[in-house]
Amino acid sequence: MPLKKAVLEETKAAMKSGDKARLTVLRGFSAAIKQREIDERVTLSEAEQANRDDLADKEAFEIKVLSAFLPKQLDESEMLAIVEKAITEVAESGQTGMAAMGKVMALVKPQVQGKADMGKVSQLVKAKL
């Protein structure tokens, strides 16, 4: 699949899933490609879009530096434990199944926010309910 088409598909997926951070990055990337095509009045080939190791190295370094300031991310087993505990608490109040989704997420969100991708957490809750 051509790079521009792949970026477009990923952008659509990010919009549907509500992943705003990913959406911002993908839109920026798409805009940069379009801007270069407009400035140079050409359609970029795959090779022209790909050979930017200098930028990739710079951004990888930036990610490494900034990631030291981010909170430690929860792994799958830690998220699962939090979700299962919340489901048990909500079930004790009489709600089960998908009807309990909102209450479970309300209990889980404060414990995982900033430490886990909320889309993954939501999928995990749905799978457990």
Secondary structure, 3 states (H helix, E strand, C coil): CCHHHHHHHHHHHHHHHCCHHHHHHHHHHHHHHHHHHHHHCCCCCHHHHHCCHHHHHHHHHHHHHHHCCCCCCCCHHHHHHHHHHHHHHHHHCCCCHHHHHHHHHHHHHHHHECCECHHHHHHHHHHHC
